[in-house]
Amino acid sequence: MSYFLFLDESGDHDLGFVDKNFPLFLLCGCVIKEHYLKEIENKVNTFKQKYFGTTEVILHSRDIRKCQGAFQILFDLQLKGKAY
């Protein structure tokens, strides 16, 4: 059986200067069995197509939090309410 490991990071790993507004570094991973990979990909693409009309949107947490780029749609409170 094969597995895939997806890693992502947030923050700054440089301890020479610590940003007081964001003083952290996070490294996180997710291990997924190969036979679930296509199912997850399909669900993420369905979500992207439903809300953005394309699968090309990158789900970047900073852009989501700040409602930037494609995530400006989050200013629409009615749409935001439907997501729950």
mmCIF file of the N, C-alpha and C atoms, coordinates in Angstrom:
data_MODEL
# 
_entry.id   MODEL 
# 
loop_
_atom_site.group_PDB 
_atom_site.id 
_atom_site.type_symbol 
_atom_site.label_atom_id 
_atom_site.label_alt_id 
_atom_site.label_comp_id 
_atom_site.label_asym_id 
_atom_site.label_entity_id 
_atom_site.label_seq_id 
_atom_site.pdbx_PDB_ins_code 
_atom_site.Cartn_x 
_atom_site.Cartn_y 
_atom_site.Cartn_z 
_atom_site.occupancy 
_atom_site.B_iso_or_equiv 
_atom_site.pdbx_formal_charge 
_atom_site.auth_seq_id 
_atom_site.auth_comp_id 
_atom_site.auth_asym_id 
_atom_site.auth_atom_id 
_atom_site.pdbx_PDB_model_num 
ATOM 1   N N  . MET A 1 1  ? 0.843   -1.175 0.000   1.00 0.00 ? 1  MET A N  1 
ATOM 2   C CA . MET A 1 1  ? 0.000   0.000  0.000   1.00 0.00 ? 1  MET A CA 1 
ATOM 3   C C  . MET A 1 1  ? 0.891   1.242  0.000   1.00 0.00 ? 1  MET A C  1 
ATOM 4   N N  . SER A 1 2  ? 0.514   2.215  -0.825  1.00 0.00 ? 2  SER A N  1 
ATOM 5   C CA . SER A 1 2  ? 1.281   3.458  -0.925  1.00 0.00 ? 2  SER A CA 1 
ATOM 6   C C  . SER A 1 2  ? 0.593   4.578  -0.170  1.00 0.00 ? 2  SER A C  1 
ATOM 7   N N  . TYR A 1 3  ? 1.401   5.513  0.316   1.00 0.00 ? 3  TYR A N  1 
ATOM 8   C CA . TYR A 1 3  ? 0.911   6.684  1.033   1.00 0.00 ? 3  TYR A CA 1 
ATOM 9   C C  . TYR A 1 3  ? 1.530   7.928  0.416   1.00 0.00 ? 3  TYR A C  1 
ATOM 10  N N  . PHE A 1 4  ? 0.826   9.041  0.571   1.00 0.00 ? 4  PHE A N  1 
ATOM 11  C CA . PHE A 1 4  ? 1.344   10.334 0.151   1.00 0.00 ? 4  PHE A CA 1 
ATOM 12  C C  . PHE A 1 4  ? 1.444   11.219 1.376   1.00 0.00 ? 4  PHE A C  1 
ATOM 13  N N  . LEU A 1 5  ? 2.517   11.988 1.470   1.00 0.00 ? 5  LEU A N  1 
ATOM 14  C CA . LEU A 1 5  ? 2.713   12.926 2.556   1.00 0.00 ? 5  LEU A CA 1 
ATOM 15  C C  . LEU A 1 5  ? 2.690   14.334 1.975   1.00 0.00 ? 5  LEU A C  1 
ATOM 16  N N  . PHE A 1 6  ? 1.786   15.146 2.498   1.00 0.00 ? 6  PHE A N  1 
ATOM 17  C CA . PHE A 1 6  ? 1.685   16.540 2.093   1.00 0.00 ? 6  PHE A CA 1 
ATOM 18  C C  . PHE A 1 6  ? 2.145   17.391 3.266   1.00 0.00 ? 6  PHE A C  1 
ATOM 19  N N  . LEU A 1 7  ? 3.100   18.271 3.029   1.00 0.00 ? 7  LEU A N  1 
ATOM 20  C CA . LEU A 1 7  ? 3.649   19.143 4.071   1.00 0.00 ? 7  LEU A CA 1 
ATOM 21  C C  . LEU A 1 7  ? 3.397   20.596 3.708   1.00 0.00 ? 7  LEU A C  1 
ATOM 22  N N  . ASP A 1 8  ? 3.194   21.403 4.735   1.00 0.00 ? 8  ASP A N  1 
ATOM 23  C CA . ASP A 1 8  ? 3.086   22.843 4.524   1.00 0.00 ? 8  ASP A CA 1 
ATOM 24  C C  . ASP A 1 8  ? 3.661   23.540 5.752   1.00 0.00 ? 8  ASP A C  1 
ATOM 25  N N  . GLU A 1 9  ? 4.037   24.768 5.568   1.00 0.00 ? 9  GLU A N  1 
ATOM 26  C CA . GLU A 1 9  ? 4.616   25.537 6.664   1.00 0.00 ? 9  GLU A CA 1 
ATOM 27  C C  . GLU A 1 9  ? 3.949   26.896 6.734   1.00 0.00 ? 9  GLU A C  1 
ATOM 28  N N  . SER A 1 10 ? 4.054   27.483 7.904   1.00 0.00 ? 10 SER A N  1 
ATOM 29  C CA . SER A 1 10 ? 3.550   28.826 8.116   1.00 0.00 ? 10 SER A CA 1 
ATOM 30  C C  . SER A 1 10 ? 4.493   29.528 9.088   1.00 0.00 ? 10 SER A C  1 
ATOM 31  N N  . GLY A 1 11 ? 4.636   30.812 8.919   1.00 0.00 ? 11 GLY A N  1 
ATOM 32  C CA . GLY A 1 11 ? 5.515   31.563 9.801   1.00 0.00 ? 11 GLY A CA 1 
ATOM 33  C C  . GLY A 1 11 ? 6.917   31.659 9.237   1.00 0.00 ? 11 GLY A C  1 
ATOM 34  N N  . ASP A 1 12 ? 7.841   31.979 10.118  1.00 0.00 ? 12 ASP A N  1 
ATOM 35  C CA . ASP A 1 12 ? 9.220   32.214 9.707   1.00 0.00 ? 12 ASP A CA 1 
ATOM 36  C C  . ASP A 1 12 ? 10.161  31.361 10.545  1.00 0.00 ? 12 ASP A C  1 
ATOM 37  N N  . HIS A 1 13 ? 10.993  30.597 9.897   1.00 0.00 ? 13 HIS A N  1 
ATOM 38  C CA . HIS A 1 13 ? 11.927  29.714 10.603  1.00 0.00 ? 13 HIS A CA 1 
ATOM 39  C C  . HIS A 1 13 ? 13.204  30.433 11.062  1.00 0.00 ? 13 HIS A C  1 
ATOM 40  N N  . ASP A 1 14 ? 13.355  31.683 10.691  1.00 0.00 ? 14 ASP A N  1 
ATOM 41  C CA . ASP A 1 14 ? 14.563  32.448 11.031  1.00 0.00 ? 14 ASP A CA 1 
ATOM 42  C C  . ASP A 1 14 ? 14.475  32.980 12.465  1.00 0.00 ? 14 ASP A C  1 
ATOM 43  N N  . LEU A 1 15 ? 15.242  32.417 13.371  1.00 0.00 ? 15 LEU A N  1 
ATOM 44  C CA . LEU A 1 15 ? 15.218  32.865 14.759  1.00 0.00 ? 15 LEU A CA 1 
ATOM 45  C C  . LEU A 1 15 ? 16.079  34.100 14.992  1.00 0.00 ? 15 LEU A C  1 
ATOM 46  N N  . GLY A 1 16 ? 16.758  34.566 13.948  1.00 0.00 ? 16 GLY A N  1 
ATOM 47  C CA . GLY A 1 16 ? 17.558  35.777 14.060  1.00 0.00 ? 16 GLY A CA 1 
ATOM 48  C C  . GLY A 1 16 ? 16.694  37.011 14.223  1.00 0.00 ? 16 GLY A C  1 
ATOM 49  N N  . PHE A 1 17 ? 15.494  36.981 13.679  1.00 0.00 ? 17 PHE A N  1 
ATOM 50  C CA . PHE A 1 17 ? 14.531  38.061 13.836  1.00 0.00 ? 17 PHE A CA 1 
ATOM 51  C C  . PHE A 1 17 ? 13.169  37.430 14.034  1.00 0.00 ? 17 PHE A C  1 
ATOM 52  N N  . VAL A 1 18 ? 12.532  37.708 15.158  1.00 0.00 ? 18 VAL A N  1 
ATOM 53  C CA . VAL A 1 18 ? 11.211  37.161 15.443  1.00 0.00 ? 18 VAL A CA 1 
ATOM 54  C C  . VAL A 1 18 ? 10.178  38.279 15.304  1.00 0.00 ? 18 VAL A C  1 
ATOM 55  N N  . ASP A 1 19 ? 9.242   38.097 14.399  1.00 0.00 ? 19 ASP A N  1 
ATOM 56  C CA . ASP A 1 19 ? 8.173   39.067 14.179  1.00 0.00 ? 19 ASP A CA 1 
ATOM 57  C C  . ASP A 1 19 ? 7.203   39.009 15.357  1.00 0.00 ? 19 ASP A C  1 
ATOM 58  N N  . LYS A 1 20 ? 7.102   40.086 16.111  1.00 0.00 ? 20 LYS A N  1 
ATOM 59  C CA . LYS A 1 20 ? 6.247   40.101 17.300  1.00 0.00 ? 20 LYS A CA 1 
ATOM 60  C C  . LYS A 1 20 ? 4.771   39.936 16.951  1.00 0.00 ? 20 LYS A C  1 
ATOM 61  N N  . ASN A 1 21 ? 4.395   40.263 15.720  1.00 0.00 ? 21 ASN A N  1 
ATOM 62  C CA . ASN A 1 21 ? 3.004   40.118 15.298  1.00 0.00 ? 21 ASN A CA 1 
ATOM 63  C C  . ASN A 1 21 ? 2.676   38.694 14.849  1.00 0.00 ? 21 ASN A C  1 
ATOM 64  N N  . PHE A 1 22 ? 3.697   37.910 14.592  1.00 0.00 ? 22 PHE A N  1 
ATOM 65  C CA . PHE A 1 22 ? 3.481   36.533 14.120  1.00 0.00 ? 22 PHE A CA 1 
ATOM 66  C C  . PHE A 1 22 ? 4.671   35.682 14.549  1.00 0.00 ? 22 PHE A C  1 
ATOM 67  N N  . PRO A 1 23 ? 4.848   35.505 15.861  1.00 0.00 ? 23 PRO A N  1 
ATOM 68  C CA . PRO A 1 23 ? 6.067   34.867 16.376  1.00 0.00 ? 23 PRO A CA 1 
ATOM 69  C C  . PRO A 1 23 ? 5.987   33.341 16.408  1.00 0.00 ? 23 PRO A C  1 
ATOM 70  N N  . LEU A 1 24 ? 5.784   32.750 15.259  1.00 0.00 ? 24 LEU A N  1 
ATOM 71  C CA . LEU A 1 24 ? 5.705   31.292 15.259  1.00 0.00 ? 24 LEU A CA 1 
ATOM 72  C C  . LEU A 1 24 ? 6.190   30.703 13.948  1.00 0.00 ? 24 LEU A C  1 
ATOM 73  N N  . PHE A 1 25 ? 6.492   29.442 14.039  1.00 0.00 ? 25 PHE A N  1 
ATOM 74  C CA . PHE A 1 25 ? 6.798   28.648 12.852  1.00 0.00 ? 25 PHE A CA 1 
ATOM 75  C C  . PHE A 1 25 ? 6.066   27.327 13.025  1.00 0.00 ? 25 PHE A C  1 
ATOM 76  N N  . LEU A 1 26 ? 5.339   26.936 12.019  1.00 0.00 ? 26 LEU A N  1 
ATOM 77  C CA . LEU A 1 26 ? 4.551   25.710 12.066  1.00 0.00 ? 26 LEU A CA 1 
ATOM 78  C C  . LEU A 1 26 ? 4.871   24.870 10.847  1.00 0.00 ? 26 LEU A C  1 
ATOM 79  N N  . LEU A 1 27 ? 5.127   23.610 11.075  1.00 0.00 ? 27 LEU A N  1 
ATOM 80  C CA . LEU A 1 27 ? 5.295   22.643 10.005  1.00 0.00 ? 27 LEU A CA 1 
ATOM 81  C C  . LEU A 1 27 ? 4.281   21.544 10.267  1.00 0.00 ? 27 LEU A C  1 
ATOM 82  N N  . CYS A 1 28 ? 3.428   21.312 9.301   1.00 0.00 ? 28 CYS A N  1 
ATOM 83  C CA . CYS A 1 28 ? 2.333   20.362 9.493   1.00 0.00 ? 28 CYS A CA 1 
ATOM 84  C C  . CYS A 1 28 ? 2.252   19.434 8.283   1.00 0.00 ? 28 CYS A C  1 
ATOM 85  N N  . GLY A 1 29 ? 1.847   18.218 8.532   1.00 0.00 ? 29 GLY A N  1 
ATOM 86  C CA . GLY A 1 29 ? 1.737   17.261 7.449   1.00 0.00 ? 29 GLY A CA 1 
ATOM 87  C C  . GLY A 1 29 ? 0.466   16.445 7.533   1.00 0.00 ? 29 GLY A C  1 
ATOM 88  N N  . CYS A 1 30 ? 0.137   15.853 6.420   1.00 0.00 ? 30 CYS A N  1 
ATOM 89  C CA . CYS A 1 30 ? -1.043  15.001 6.316   1.00 0.00 ? 30 CYS A CA 1 
ATOM 90  C C  . CYS A 1 30 ? -0.640  13.773 5.497   1.00 0.00 ? 30 CYS A C  1 
ATOM 91  N N  . VAL A 1 31 ? -0.871  12.589 6.053   1.00 0.00 ? 31 VAL A N  1 
ATOM 92  C CA . VAL A 1 31 ? -0.555  11.341 5.358   1.00 0.00 ? 31 VAL A CA 1 
ATOM 93  C C  . VAL A 1 31 ? -1.858  10.756 4.832   1.00 0.00 ? 31 VAL A C  1 
ATOM 94  N N  . ILE A 1 32 ? -1.877  10.454 3.536   1.00 0.00 ? 32 ILE A N  1 
ATOM 95  C CA . ILE A 1 32 ? -3.099  9.962  2.902   1.00 0.00 ? 32 ILE A CA 1 
ATOM 96  C C  . ILE A 1 32 ? -2.798  8.671  2.152   1.00 0.00 ? 32 ILE A C  1 
ATOM 97  N N  . LYS A 1 33 ? -3.651  7.678  2.374   1.00 0.00 ? 33 LYS A N  1 
ATOM 98  C CA . LYS A 1 33 ? -3.532  6.427  1.624   1.00 0.00 ? 33 LYS A CA 1 
ATOM 99  C C  . LYS A 1 33 ? -3.822  6.699  0.148   1.00 0.00 ? 33 LYS A C  1 
ATOM 100 N N  . GLU A 1 34 ? -3.099  6.040  -0.694  1.00 0.00 ? 34 GLU A N  1 
ATOM 101 C CA . GLU A 1 34 ? -3.205  6.277  -2.133  1.00 0.00 ? 34 GLU A CA 1 
ATOM 102 C C  . GLU A 1 34 ? -4.640  6.147  -2.639  1.00 0.00 ? 34 GLU A C  1 
ATOM 103 N N  . HIS A 1 35 ? -5.393  5.168  -2.149  1.00 0.00 ? 35 HIS A N  1 
ATOM 104 C CA . HIS A 1 35 ? -6.731  4.960  -2.696  1.00 0.00 ? 35 HIS A CA 1 
ATOM 105 C C  . HIS A 1 35 ? -7.729  6.039  -2.279  1.00 0.00 ? 35 HIS A C  1 
ATOM 106 N N  . TYR A 1 36 ? -7.387  6.903  -1.315  1.00 0.00 ? 36 TYR A N  1 
ATOM 107 C CA . TYR A 1 36 ? -8.243  8.032  -0.947  1.00 0.00 ? 36 TYR A CA 1 
ATOM 108 C C  . TYR A 1 36 ? -7.893  9.309  -1.701  1.00 0.00 ? 36 TYR A C  1 
ATOM 109 N N  . LEU A 1 37 ? -6.748  9.343  -2.313  1.00 0.00 ? 37 LEU A N  1 
ATOM 110 C CA . LEU A 1 37 ? -6.239  10.571 -2.920  1.00 0.00 ? 37 LEU A CA 1 
ATOM 111 C C  . LEU A 1 37 ? -7.186  11.126 -3.983  1.00 0.00 ? 37 LEU A C  1 
ATOM 112 N N  . LYS A 1 38 ? -7.664  10.303 -4.895  1.00 0.00 ? 38 LYS A N  1 
ATOM 113 C CA . LYS A 1 38 ? -8.540  10.763 -5.969  1.00 0.00 ? 38 LYS A CA 1 
ATOM 114 C C  . LYS A 1 38 ? -9.866  11.276 -5.402  1.00 0.00 ? 38 LYS A C  1 
ATOM 115 N N  . GLU A 1 39 ? -10.387 10.602 -4.378  1.00 0.00 ? 39 GLU A N  1 
ATOM 116 C CA . GLU A 1 39 ? -11.636 11.036 -3.744  1.00 0.00 ? 39 GLU A CA 1 
ATOM 117 C C  . GLU A 1 39 ? -11.483 12.423 -3.128  1.00 0.00 ? 39 GLU A C  1 
ATOM 118 N N  . ILE A 1 40 ? -10.394 12.641 -2.439  1.00 0.00 ? 40 ILE A N  1 
ATOM 119 C CA . ILE A 1 40 ? -10.133 13.946 -1.815  1.00 0.00 ? 40 ILE A CA 1 
ATOM 120 C C  . ILE A 1 40 ? -9.969  15.021 -2.885  1.00 0.00 ? 40 ILE A C  1 
ATOM 121 N N  . GLU A 1 41 ? -9.216  14.699 -3.911  1.00 0.00 ? 41 GLU A N  1 
ATOM 122 C CA . GLU A 1 41 ? -9.018  15.651 -5.011  1.00 0.00 ? 41 GLU A CA 1 
ATOM 123 C C  . GLU A 1 41 ? -10.350 16.032 -5.649  1.00 0.00 ? 41 GLU A C  1 
ATOM 124 N N  . ASN A 1 42 ? -11.223 15.053 -5.866  1.00 0.00 ? 42 ASN A N  1 
ATOM 125 C CA . ASN A 1 42 ? -12.530 15.332 -6.467  1.00 0.00 ? 42 ASN A CA 1 
ATOM 126 C C  . ASN A 1 42 ? -13.377 16.227 -5.567  1.00 0.00 ? 42 ASN A C  1 
ATOM 127 N N  . LYS A 1 43 ? -13.349 15.986 -4.259  1.00 0.00 ? 43 LYS A N  1 
ATOM 128 C CA . LYS A 1 43 ? -14.138 16.802 -3.333  1.00 0.00 ? 43 LYS A CA 1 
ATOM 129 C C  . LYS A 1 43 ? -13.620 18.235 -3.272  1.00 0.00 ? 43 LYS A C  1 
ATOM 130 N N  . VAL A 1 44 ? -12.309 18.406 -3.255  1.00 0.00 ? 44 VAL A N  1 
ATOM 131 C CA . VAL A 1 44 ? -11.733 19.754 -3.237  1.00 0.00 ? 44 VAL A CA 1 
ATOM 132 C C  . VAL A 1 44 ? -12.066 20.479 -4.542  1.00 0.00 ? 44 VAL A C  1 
ATOM 133 N N  . ASN A 1 45 ? -11.965 19.795 -5.662  1.00 0.00 ? 45 ASN A N  1 
ATOM 134 C CA . ASN A 1 45 ? -12.282 20.419 -6.949  1.00 0.00 ? 45 ASN A CA 1 
ATOM 135 C C  . ASN A 1 45 ? -13.763 20.766 -7.065  1.00 0.00 ? 45 ASN A C  1 
ATOM 136 N N  . THR A 1 46 ? -14.646 19.940 -6.502  1.00 0.00 ? 46 THR A N  1 
ATOM 137 C CA . THR A 1 46 ? -16.079 20.243 -6.489  1.00 0.00 ? 46 THR A CA 1 
ATOM 138 C C  . THR A 1 46 ? -16.333 21.505 -5.683  1.00 0.00 ? 46 THR A C  1 
ATOM 139 N N  . PHE A 1 47 ? -15.687 21.624 -4.520  1.00 0.00 ? 47 PHE A N  1 
ATOM 140 C CA . PHE A 1 47 ? -15.796 22.829 -3.686  1.00 0.00 ? 47 PHE A CA 1 
ATOM 141 C C  . PHE A 1 47 ? -15.319 24.055 -4.453  1.00 0.00 ? 47 PHE A C  1 
ATOM 142 N N  . LYS A 1 48 ? -14.151 23.962 -5.085  1.00 0.00 ? 48 LYS A N  1 
ATOM 143 C CA . LYS A 1 48 ? -13.594 25.090 -5.828  1.00 0.00 ? 48 LYS A CA 1 
ATOM 144 C C  . LYS A 1 48 ? -14.518 25.505 -6.970  1.00 0.00 ? 48 LYS A C  1 
ATOM 145 N N  . GLN A 1 49 ? -15.031 24.537 -7.706  1.00 0.00 ? 49 GLN A N  1 
ATOM 146 C CA . GLN A 1 49 ? -15.911 24.822 -8.843  1.00 0.00 ? 49 GLN A CA 1 
ATOM 147 C C  . GLN A 1 49 ? -17.196 25.494 -8.363  1.00 0.00 ? 49 GLN A C  1 
ATOM 148 N N  . LYS A 1 50 ? -17.744 25.013 -7.250  1.00 0.00 ? 50 LYS A N  1 
ATOM 149 C CA . LYS A 1 50 ? -19.002 25.558 -6.715  1.00 0.00 ? 50 LYS A CA 1 
ATOM 150 C C  . LYS A 1 50 ? -18.851 27.024 -6.317  1.00 0.00 ? 50 LYS A C  1 
ATOM 151 N N  . TYR A 1 51 ? -17.792 27.365 -5.615  1.00 0.00 ? 51 TYR A N  1 
ATOM 152 C CA . TYR A 1 51 ? -17.649 28.714 -5.075  1.00 0.00 ? 51 TYR A CA 1 
ATOM 153 C C  . TYR A 1 51 ? -16.841 29.670 -5.939  1.00 0.00 ? 51 TYR A C  1 
ATOM 154 N N  . PHE A 1 52 ? -15.964 29.160 -6.787  1.00 0.00 ? 52 PHE A N  1 
ATOM 155 C CA . PHE A 1 52 ? -15.090 30.035 -7.559  1.00 0.00 ? 52 PHE A CA 1 
ATOM 156 C C  . PHE A 1 52 ? -15.259 29.893 -9.069  1.00 0.00 ? 52 PHE A C  1 
ATOM 157 N N  . GLY A 1 53 ? -15.994 28.854 -9.498  1.00 0.00 ? 53 GLY A N  1 
ATOM 158 C CA . GLY A 1 53 ? -16.214 28.665 -10.924 1.00 0.00 ? 53 GLY A CA 1 
ATOM 159 C C  . GLY A 1 53 ? -15.006 28.111 -11.660 1.00 0.00 ? 53 GLY A C  1 
ATOM 160 N N  . THR A 1 54 ? -14.004 27.676 -10.914 1.00 0.00 ? 54 THR A N  1 
ATOM 161 C CA . THR A 1 54 ? -12.783 27.114 -11.496 1.00 0.00 ? 54 THR A CA 1 
ATOM 162 C C  . THR A 1 54 ? -12.103 26.226 -10.457 1.00 0.00 ? 54 THR A C  1 
ATOM 163 N N  . THR A 1 55 ? -11.256 25.342 -10.924 1.00 0.00 ? 55 THR A N  1 
ATOM 164 C CA . THR A 1 55 ? -10.469 24.514 -10.006 1.00 0.00 ? 55 THR A CA 1 
ATOM 165 C C  . THR A 1 55 ? -9.055  25.061 -9.843  1.00 0.00 ? 55 THR A C  1 
ATOM 166 N N  . GLU A 1 56 ? -8.775  26.195 -10.470 1.00 0.00 ? 56 GLU A N  1 
ATOM 167 C CA . GLU A 1 56 ? -7.422  26.759 -10.469 1.00 0.00 ? 56 GLU A CA 1 
ATOM 168 C C  . GLU A 1 56 ? -7.098  27.585 -9.225  1.00 0.00 ? 56 GLU A C  1 
ATOM 169 N N  . VAL A 1 57 ? -8.083  27.822 -8.361  1.00 0.00 ? 57 VAL A N  1 
ATOM 170 C CA . VAL A 1 57 ? -7.865  28.623 -7.152  1.00 0.00 ? 57 VAL A CA 1 
ATOM 171 C C  . VAL A 1 57 ? -6.983  27.844 -6.180  1.00 0.00 ? 57 VAL A C  1 
ATOM 172 N N  . ILE A 1 58 ? -5.994  28.514 -5.614  1.00 0.00 ? 58 ILE A N  1 
ATOM 173 C CA . ILE A 1 58 ? -5.137  27.905 -4.601  1.00 0.00 ? 58 ILE A CA 1 
ATOM 174 C C  . ILE A 1 58 ? -5.682  28.288 -3.237  1.00 0.00 ? 58 ILE A C  1 
ATOM 175 N N  . LEU A 1 59 ? -5.936  27.292 -2.389  1.00 0.00 ? 59 LEU A N  1 
ATOM 176 C CA . LEU A 1 59 ? -6.497  27.531 -1.064  1.00 0.00 ? 59 LEU A CA 1 
ATOM 177 C C  . LEU A 1 59 ? -5.376  27.944 -0.111  1.00 0.00 ? 59 LEU A C  1 
ATOM 178 N N  . HIS A 1 60 ? -5.059  29.211 -0.149  1.00 0.00 ? 60 HIS A N  1 
ATOM 179 C CA . HIS A 1 60 ? -3.964  29.765 0.638   1.00 0.00 ? 60 HIS A CA 1 
ATOM 180 C C  . HIS A 1 60 ? -4.556  30.442 1.873   1.00 0.00 ? 60 HIS A C  1 
ATOM 181 N N  . SER A 1 61 ? -4.183  29.996 3.069   1.00 0.00 ? 61 SER A N  1 
ATOM 182 C CA . SER A 1 61 ? -4.835  30.456 4.292   1.00 0.00 ? 61 SER A CA 1 
ATOM 183 C C  . SER A 1 61 ? -4.760  31.971 4.482   1.00 0.00 ? 61 SER A C  1 
ATOM 184 N N  . ARG A 1 62 ? -3.660  32.578 4.139   1.00 0.00 ? 62 ARG A N  1 
ATOM 185 C CA . ARG A 1 62 ? -3.545  34.030 4.312   1.00 0.00 ? 62 ARG A CA 1 
ATOM 186 C C  . ARG A 1 62 ? -4.574  34.748 3.453   1.00 0.00 ? 62 ARG A C  1 
ATOM 187 N N  . ASP A 1 63 ? -4.712  34.335 2.194   1.00 0.00 ? 63 ASP A N  1 
ATOM 188 C CA . ASP A 1 63 ? -5.691  34.955 1.297   1.00 0.00 ? 63 ASP A CA 1 
ATOM 189 C C  . ASP A 1 63 ? -7.115  34.730 1.801   1.00 0.00 ? 63 ASP A C  1 
ATOM 190 N N  . ILE A 1 64 ? -7.378  33.549 2.365   1.00 0.00 ? 64 ILE A N  1 
ATOM 191 C CA . ILE A 1 64 ? -8.705  33.260 2.907   1.00 0.00 ? 64 ILE A CA 1 
ATOM 192 C C  . ILE A 1 64 ? -8.984  34.166 4.104   1.00 0.00 ? 64 ILE A C  1 
ATOM 193 N N  . ARG A 1 65 ? -8.056  34.229 5.045   1.00 0.00 ? 65 ARG A N  1 
ATOM 194 C CA . ARG A 1 65 ? -8.243  35.049 6.249   1.00 0.00 ? 65 ARG A CA 1 
ATOM 195 C C  . ARG A 1 65 ? -8.439  36.516 5.928   1.00 0.00 ? 65 ARG A C  1 
ATOM 196 N N  . LYS A 1 66 ? -7.705  37.015 4.935   1.00 0.00 ? 66 LYS A N  1 
ATOM 197 C CA . LYS A 1 66 ? -7.753  38.440 4.607   1.00 0.00 ? 66 LYS A CA 1 
ATOM 198 C C  . LYS A 1 66 ? -8.727  38.749 3.476   1.00 0.00 ? 66 LYS A C  1 
ATOM 199 N N  . CYS A 1 67 ? -9.450  37.720 2.999   1.00 0.00 ? 67 CYS A N  1 
ATOM 200 C CA . CYS A 1 67 ? -10.437 37.886 1.916   1.00 0.00 ? 67 CYS A CA 1 
ATOM 201 C C  . CYS A 1 67 ? -9.809  38.554 0.696   1.00 0.00 ? 67 CYS A C  1 
ATOM 202 N N  . GLN A 1 68 ? -8.630  38.080 0.300   1.00 0.00 ? 68 GLN A N  1 
ATOM 203 C CA . GLN A 1 68 ? -7.917  38.654 -0.830  1.00 0.00 ? 68 GLN A CA 1 
ATOM 204 C C  . GLN A 1 68 ? -8.033  37.760 -2.054  1.00 0.00 ? 68 GLN A C  1 
ATOM 205 N N  . GLY A 1 69 ? -7.813  38.361 -3.220  1.00 0.00 ? 69 GLY A N  1 
ATOM 206 C CA . GLY A 1 69 ? -7.850  37.608 -4.461  1.00 0.00 ? 69 GLY A CA 1 
ATOM 207 C C  . GLY A 1 69 ? -9.215  36.973 -4.667  1.00 0.00 ? 69 GLY A C  1 
ATOM 208 N N  . ALA A 1 70 ? -9.222  35.714 -5.015  1.00 0.00 ? 70 ALA A N  1 
ATOM 209 C CA . ALA A 1 70 ? -10.468 34.986 -5.256  1.00 0.00 ? 70 ALA A CA 1 
ATOM 210 C C  . ALA A 1 70 ? -11.361 34.946 -4.019  1.00 0.00 ? 70 ALA A C  1 
ATOM 211 N N  . PHE A 1 71 ? -10.787 35.134 -2.844  1.00 0.00 ? 71 PHE A N  1 
ATOM 212 C CA . PHE A 1 71 ? -11.528 35.018 -1.594  1.00 0.00 ? 71 PHE A CA 1 
ATOM 213 C C  . PHE A 1 71 ? -12.251 36.303 -1.194  1.00 0.00 ? 71 PHE A C  1 
ATOM 214 N N  . GLN A 1 72 ? -12.259 37.282 -2.087  1.00 0.00 ? 72 GLN A N  1 
ATOM 215 C CA . GLN A 1 72 ? -13.067 38.477 -1.854  1.00 0.00 ? 72 GLN A CA 1 
ATOM 216 C C  . GLN A 1 72 ? -14.544 38.120 -1.802  1.00 0.00 ? 72 GLN A C  1 
ATOM 217 N N  . ILE A 1 73 ? -14.899 36.969 -2.338  1.00 0.00 ? 73 ILE A N  1 
ATOM 218 C CA . ILE A 1 73 ? -16.293 36.519 -2.265  1.00 0.00 ? 73 ILE A CA 1 
ATOM 219 C C  . ILE A 1 73 ? -16.744 36.335 -0.822  1.00 0.00 ? 73 ILE A C  1 
ATOM 220 N N  . LEU A 1 74 ? -15.802 36.224 0.110   1.00 0.00 ? 74 LEU A N  1 
ATOM 221 C CA . LEU A 1 74 ? -16.146 36.042 1.520   1.00 0.00 ? 74 LEU A CA 1 
ATOM 222 C C  . LEU A 1 74 ? -16.721 37.312 2.142   1.00 0.00 ? 74 LEU A C  1 
ATOM 223 N N  . PHE A 1 75 ? -16.654 38.436 1.432   1.00 0.00 ? 75 PHE A N  1 
ATOM 224 C CA . PHE A 1 75 ? -17.322 39.648 1.907   1.00 0.00 ? 75 PHE A CA 1 
ATOM 225 C C  . PHE A 1 75 ? -18.836 39.530 1.734   1.00 0.00 ? 75 PHE A C  1 
ATOM 226 N N  . ASP A 1 76 ? -19.276 38.603 0.876   1.00 0.00 ? 76 ASP A N  1 
ATOM 227 C CA . ASP A 1 76 ? -20.696 38.338 0.658   1.00 0.00 ? 76 ASP A CA 1 
ATOM 228 C C  . ASP A 1 76 ? -21.197 37.465 1.810   1.00 0.00 ? 76 ASP A C  1 
ATOM 229 N N  . LEU A 1 77 ? -21.856 38.071 2.794   1.00 0.00 ? 77 LEU A N  1 
ATOM 230 C CA . LEU A 1 77 ? -22.272 37.359 3.995   1.00 0.00 ? 77 LEU A CA 1 
ATOM 231 C C  . LEU A 1 77 ? -23.317 36.284 3.703   1.00 0.00 ? 77 LEU A C  1 
ATOM 232 N N  . GLN A 1 78 ? -24.152 36.485 2.678   1.00 0.00 ? 78 GLN A N  1 
ATOM 233 C CA . GLN A 1 78 ? -25.134 35.457 2.316   1.00 0.00 ? 78 GLN A CA 1 
ATOM 234 C C  . GLN A 1 78 ? -24.418 34.205 1.799   1.00 0.00 ? 78 GLN A C  1 
ATOM 235 N N  . LEU A 1 79 ? -23.444 34.397 0.948   1.00 0.00 ? 79 LEU A N  1 
ATOM 236 C CA . LEU A 1 79 ? -22.665 33.258 0.445   1.00 0.00 ? 79 LEU A CA 1 
ATOM 237 C C  . LEU A 1 79 ? -21.927 32.580 1.576   1.00 0.00 ? 79 LEU A C  1 
ATOM 238 N N  . LYS A 1 80 ? -21.350 33.373 2.445   1.00 0.00 ? 80 LYS A N  1 
ATOM 239 C CA . LYS A 1 80 ? -20.609 32.845 3.583   1.00 0.00 ? 80 LYS A CA 1 
ATOM 240 C C  . LYS A 1 80 ? -21.520 31.983 4.471   1.00 0.00 ? 80 LYS A C  1 
ATOM 241 N N  . GLY A 1 81 ? -22.748 32.439 4.669   1.00 0.00 ? 81 GLY A N  1 
ATOM 242 C CA . GLY A 1 81 ? -23.716 31.697 5.477   1.00 0.00 ? 81 GLY A CA 1 
ATOM 243 C C  . GLY A 1 81 ? -24.120 30.377 4.856   1.00 0.00 ? 81 GLY A C  1 
ATOM 244 N N  . LYS A 1 82 ? -24.177 30.320 3.536   1.00 0.00 ? 82 LYS A N  1 
ATOM 245 C CA . LYS A 1 82 ? -24.537 29.079 2.839   1.00 0.00 ? 82 LYS A CA 1 
ATOM 246 C C  . LYS A 1 82 ? -23.459 28.007 2.966   1.00 0.00 ? 82 LYS A C  1 
ATOM 247 N N  . ALA A 1 83 ? -22.236 28.419 3.190   1.00 0.00 ? 83 ALA A N  1 
ATOM 248 C CA . ALA A 1 83 ? -21.120 27.469 3.263   1.00 0.00 ? 83 ALA A CA 1 
ATOM 249 C C  . ALA A 1 83 ? -21.209 26.600 4.511   1.00 0.00 ? 83 ALA A C  1 
ATOM 250 N N  . TYR A 1 84 ? -21.958 27.019 5.499   1.00 0.00 ? 84 TYR A N  1 
ATOM 251 C CA . TYR A 1 84 ? -22.091 26.262 6.724   1.00 0.00 ? 84 TYR A CA 1 
ATOM 252 C C  . TYR A 1 84 ? -23.256 25.379 6.583   1.00 0.00 ? 84 TYR A C  1 
# 
